[in-house]
Amino acid sequence: MSVLAEIRPKNDLGHPFCENLRSGDWMIDYVSGRLISRSGNIAEVGKWFQAMFFYLKQIPRYLIPCYFDAILIGAYTTLLDAAWKQMS
């Protein structure tokens, strides 16, 4: 999340991480693959990411960094909200 946090405020689409996302799917597959390799609920989150990333791979390559960030930030804020609601 820290790399994306540096890119987002500046809208730095020339950042090497964005170029990496545009050039291939390995980072996208890595994120979902690492979670799927775990067990339980974490694997389910990985499967959800895998399903979302399937659609992400269908869009033009120049849009990948923006939508990759949107998917990750959406999941991150949802998980944070769920954690806060479980606290007293």
N, C-alpha and C positions, 0 to 999 in steps of 0.2 A: 504494500500500500504506500510505502514511503516514496518510491520512485514516481508513482502516479500522482502523489500529493505535490511533488515538485513540478510536474508537467502541467497539471490542470490549471493552476492560477495564471500561468504564463501562456497557456494554449500553445505550448512548444511542440508542435507536431513534427518538427525536425529532430527531436531528441532521438538518440540511438535506440532507446526502447521502443519507440513508435515505429522506427524503421524496421526493427526486428519483428514486430507484430505484422507489419505489412508484407514482409518478405517470406513469411511461412507460418505454419500452424503449430510449430513445436511448443511454443510457450502456452498457447491455448490448450493443447493436449496435455501438457505437463501439469497445469493447474488442476484439471479434472482428474487426471490419472493418479496424482498423488493422493487425492482424497478418496478415490474409489479403492485404492490399495489398502485402506484402513477398513475397520469393521464397524458395524452398527450405523448410527445416525450420520457419522461423518461420511461413510460410503454413500448414503442416500443423498447428501448434499453434493457429493462428487457426481452422482448420476444426474442430478438436476443441472449442475454446471455443464455436463457433457451434452445434455439435451439443448440447453441454451446456446452452447457453442456450435452445435450442429447448424443452427440457423445463422449464427454469426459468420460462419465460413461461407455462406451463400451470397453474402453482400460483396460489393466491390472492395478490393483490398485497401483503397485509400480511406475507407470508412471504419476499418477494423479497430484502430486504436480508440476512437471515440466510443464505439459501442462496447468494446472490451471493458473500458473504464466504467461505463454505465452499468453493465452487468455486475461487475465486482463491487462497485459502490452501493448498488441497490441491495445486493446480498449482505454486504457488511452492515449497512444501516438497519436492515431487517433483523439480523442477528443481534446487534446491539440493543434494539428495542425489545426483543424477546428476553434478553438477559436482564435489562432494567426492570421489566415487568415481574420477573421472578424474585427480585430482591424486595425485602420488606421496607 
